Amino acid sequence: MRNEIAKYRKIASTYAKEQGFDTCQFEKEWKGRMAFQVSRKMDRGACVGLPSYALVDRKSLKVEIVSMLLVDEDAPVTPEIDFSSH
């Protein structure tokens, strides 16, 4: 798995640098893609919105940058808490 991550990280990192990002760190495998969180060193410590990810399609090696949360729809969700009665 480590070799596989290194292979896809190289692809993601190259594309991310072309898009203005300088860091690329493996996050997880998500919906058949390898997800790498990308950021800019100059933004470190700043609140700049949702994290950005370089998603590498494992079949076509296509890379895209997305700014969203990587959420699995099937994952258990924390139920809402009603605080109105307190």
Salt bridges, closest charged atoms under 4 A:
GLU4 OE2 - ARG58 NH2 2.01
GLU29 OE2 - ARG58 NH1 2.31
GLU64 OE2 - ARG33 NH1 3.78
GLU73 OE1 - LYS31 NZ 2.95
